[in-house]
């Protein structure tokens, strides 16, 4: 083989390796959009409302009960699959959507657990 042919084969191999590496990285990121909820965590329709509920004292139980009845705040059940639509670094929250509906809610960053496919 000539030197020019060897260089062409090497360049093609390196390019193919790079493309395959990038494709696998993109594919891995797509799986991270789905999580499972954790029992007892709260979700609210806006980040401010969630912060207000989490900052409220025990005296505000009536307000929390009213928000739960109105549907502006939810108490999450264990193991419900949700999709993360947006991440807010400022609020340290995630905007989620339940797979069976179109309504969106905000949860604190630690309120979800990754899906473990090896179980």
C-alpha positions in Angstrom: 0.0 0.0 0.0 1.2 3.5 -0.7 1.6 6.1 2.0 -1.3 8.1 0.7 -3.6 5.0 0.9 -2.5 4.2 4.4 -3.2 7.8 5.5 -6.7 7.7 3.9 -7.6 4.4 5.6 -6.3 5.8 9.0 -8.3 9.0 8.6 -11.5 7.1 7.6 -11.1 4.7 10.6 -10.6 7.6 13.0 -13.6 9.5 11.6 -15.8 6.4 11.9 -14.7 5.9 15.5 -15.4 9.5 16.4 -18.9 9.4 14.8 -19.7 6.1 16.7 -18.5 7.6 20.0 -20.7 10.7 19.6 -23.8 8.7 18.6 -23.5 6.5 21.7 -23.1 9.6 23.9 -26.2 11.2 22.5 -28.2 7.9 22.8 -27.2 7.6 26.5 -28.5 11.1 27.3 -31.9 10.4 25.9 -32.6 7.7 28.5 -32.0 10.2 31.3 -35.3 12.0 30.5 -37.4 9.4 32.4 -37.3 8.9 36.2 -39.4 7.3 39.0 -41.0 9.3 41.7 -40.2 8.8 45.4 -42.9 8.4 48.0 -44.1 11.5 49.9 -42.3 14.1 47.8 -44.3 17.2 46.8 -44.9 18.6 43.4 -46.4 22.0 42.5 -47.5 23.8 39.3 -44.9 26.5 39.7 -41.5 26.6 41.3 -42.5 29.5 43.6 -45.5 27.6 44.9 -43.4 24.6 45.6 -40.9 26.7 47.5 -43.7 28.3 49.5 -45.2 24.9 50.4 -41.8 23.5 51.4 -41.0 26.6 53.5 -44.3 26.6 55.3 -44.5 25.6 59.0 -46.7 23.1 60.7 -49.3 25.9 61.3 -49.9 26.0 57.6 -51.4 22.5 57.3 -54.8 23.9 56.3 -53.2 25.8 53.4 -51.4 22.6 52.2 -54.6 20.6 52.5 -56.4 23.2 50.4 -53.7 23.1 47.7 -53.8 19.3 47.6 -57.6 19.4 47.1 -57.2 22.1 44.4 -54.6 20.1 42.6 -52.0 22.8 42.5 -49.8 20.6 44.8 -49.5 16.8 44.7 -48.0 14.3 47.0 -46.1 11.8 44.9 -46.5 8.1 45.1 -43.6 5.6 44.9 -42.4 4.4 41.5 -44.5 6.5 39.0 -42.7 7.0 35.7 -42.4 10.7 34.8 -40.6 12.6 32.0 -38.3 15.5 32.9 -39.0 18.4 30.6 -36.8 21.1 32.0 -34.1 21.5 34.7 -33.8 24.7 36.7 -30.4 25.3 38.2 -31.6 28.5 39.8 -34.5 26.8 41.7 -32.8 23.4 42.0 -36.0 21.9 40.6 -37.1 19.7 37.7 -40.2 20.3 35.6 -41.9 16.9 35.1 -44.9 15.5 33.2 -46.7 12.3 34.1 -47.0 9.9 31.1 -50.7 9.6 31.5 -51.5 13.4 31.2 -50.3 16.7 29.9 -50.2 18.7 33.1 -46.7 19.7 34.2 -45.4 20.0 37.8 -42.2 21.1 39.5 -40.3 18.9 42.0 -37.2 19.4 44.0 -34.1 17.8 42.5 -33.9 14.9 44.9 -37.6 13.8 44.5 -36.9 11.4 41.6 -34.8 8.3 41.2 -33.2 7.0 38.1 -34.8 4.0 36.4 -32.7 0.9 37.0 -33.0 -1.4 34.0 -31.1 -4.2 35.7 -33.8 -5.0 38.3 
